[in-house]
């Protein structure tokens, strides 16, 4: 029997990209799935697609920057299935721009989505996750381990996700919670991300590319989703993709000057 048979997974940002791929992988492995995102029509279309094989998939439109939406999302999940075993905090967005040209208000706006909303979802789901010795999956970024140029407020928000994930591992791991921090490089998308033309105007062309022009291959969302579920089954603390980026992380911590030189060369 699959590890996930009869388990319930909630995936935010589930209407496309990596979130959609993670939801599909849970369905493939026998889990019951709830997907959440702001766009109701697209969300329901994805849910219909995932149900074709007979899976039980629920679409819940929600704006996770609103506490009432988060509370309702978790409540609907538990009311429908009676439990919650996995929360995947996938919702978020990237950014572009020079750090000094990014206003405090822009930092606050992105932090609200990439970190504070993640905290809201985590807190709402935690009683269920602890009761079931469940899994918390936080989607971070390579930029949340070593900063990159021209990413605006993005790196700072993802560094915060990395720190929050470690703190939860330290505090709640002994109580049975599994926390997985996923730090991926740029992921191949069907449609390119839209960034402010004003922000892009002052940046070099390379900064407009996926990952801010990082010289790493684009990741396939479906393959990364497989890796994420495998890492959950082994209750690993972190997943870095590509794995060789770990060496850069170590160098930037031990020798910051050399680390900065490497990051400039790689982006």
Buried (B, 14 or more C-beta within 10 A) or exposed (E): EEEBEEBBBBBBBBBBBBBBBBBBBBBBBBBBBBBBBBEEEBBBEBBEBBBEEEBBBBBBBBBBBEEEBBBBBBEBBBEBBEBBBBBBBBBBEBBBBBBEEBEEEBBEBBBBBBBBBBBBBBEBBBEBBBEBEBBBBBBBBBBBBBBBBBBBBBBBBBBBBBBBBBEBBEEBEEEEBBBBBBBBBBBBEEEEEEBEEEBBEEBEEBBBBBBBBBEBEBBEBBBBBBBBBEBBBEEBEBBBBEEEBEEBBEBBEEEEEEBBEBBEEBB
